[in-house]
Amino acid sequence: MLKDQRKFDELGQKLFMKGVLQDFEQKHGPIKGRMMVTEGKIPPEMLTKLQPELVKNPNWIVVEGSFDFSNYMIGMVIGLNPVQSLANGWLIPQLNHSGVKLSQNWQELFMEKVMDKIDDNGHIDLPIYSWISDKSGLTLTDKEDK
């Protein structure tokens, strides 16, 4: 379940009206899934374990990924100077009945898309929107959709 379905749909509609999504599907195949990356929070049960790493790296951000085909939210802490993952990520069910967990491939895709969007100064524009086919992905931020 996408964290902000309405916002994702609004951007998708703009891209559809411009022909961007149709062009993507023509070149890369049908869209099989959508992912949204937003700023997040460290789960309370992980905070104590992560605290030493967070103290050593005071410039960090927490990001969460949500998917239109899964009720799991994936998250990770990223150090921004230097840019690096500060800990293993986590999966959290969004609903009481969470369904099937995200595969390792989806978790790796999430990390790849996040790391690709961090610039050399350690800045990342959120949210990140991804439309994913079997061959490729179209990934944008609010600032890139114009």
N, C-alpha and C positions, 0 to 999 in steps of 0.2 A: 504494500500500500504506500503510495507516494506521500511524502510528508505534507506537501501543499499541492494537492491535485488541481485546484482551481488555477493557481499560478502557472503550473506546468501546462495545463490545457490552453490557457490564454496565449502563452508563447507558441505552443504547437499550432494554434489556429493562425497566428500571424505568419509563421513559417509556411504553413499550408497555403495561405492566400498568396504568398510570394512565389510559390512553386518549389521552395527549398526541400521540403520533405519528399515530394514526388520525385525530384531530381535525385535525391539521395537513394530512394528505393529503386529507381531505374538503374543506377550505377552499382548499388551494393546489395540489392535484394530487399525483401520485405523486412520491416521493423519487427523484431521479435520481443523487445523489451524496452522499458524506459527506466532511467535511474535519475534520481535527484540527490545532489549533495548539498547539505546545509551545515551551518554551524551547530555544534551539539554540546553535550555535557558528558563528563566522565561519570559512568555509573558509580553510585556510592560504594558498592562492593569492591571496586577496583581502585578507588582513590588512595587508600592507604598503601597499597602495593606500588602505585605509580609515584607517590609523593617524593621519594628520593630523586627520581629522574627529573621530575618537574622542577625541583629546587636547583638542580645542576644546570638546567636549561630553562631560564626564566621566560624566554620568548617562544611561546607555543600556541597552538590552536587545536581545538577538538572539532573534528568533522564527522558527520553522520551521513550515511547513504541509505536511501529508501528506494524501493523498486515497485513497479506496478504489478508484478506477478508474485510478490512475496510479502508475507506479513512480518518479516524480520528486518530490523534496522541494523546496519553494520556501522561500526565506529572505530576511530583511531585518533591518537594524539600525534601531532606533527610538530617537531621542533622547527623553528623558522630561521635560526641562525646558528649553525648551518641547517639547511633543509634536510630533515631525516625523520623517519618514524621513530618515536620515542618508546614505543612498546608494541606488543602484539595487539591486534585489534580485538573487537568483541562483537558478538551477535546478540541482539536483544529482541525478543518477540514483542510486536506492537499490540497484539491482541491476546486474550486468554487462550484462544485456539490458534496457535502460531503456524501450523502447517509444516511444510517441508523446509528445512534449512537451506540457505544459499550454498551453492557449490563453491569449491575452492576457486574455480575459474571466475565466478562473479565477484568473489572477494578480491582476487588479484586485479580484475578490471577496475573495481572501485579504487584501489590504491593507485593504480596506474593513471587513471583520469585525474585524481586529486593531485598527484605529484607533477603531472604535466601542466597543470594550471597555476602552479606556484612560480612566481617570477624570480629573477636573480636577487631581488631585495627581500625575499621572504613574504611577499604579498600575494593573497589569493582573493579573487572576486567570487563571492558566493551569493546566491546559489549557483550551482553548476547543473546543467540539464543535459542528459545524454539519451539519444535514440540509438538503439543498437540492433544491428542485423547480424546474420551469421558471418559476414565478411568484414564488417567495419562498424564504426560508430560516429555519429555526429554529436559533438560535444560543444556546448556554448554556455556563456554566462549572460546575465542581463545586459552587460556592456557590449557584448559581441553580436547581439541579435539584430542590430540595426542594419 
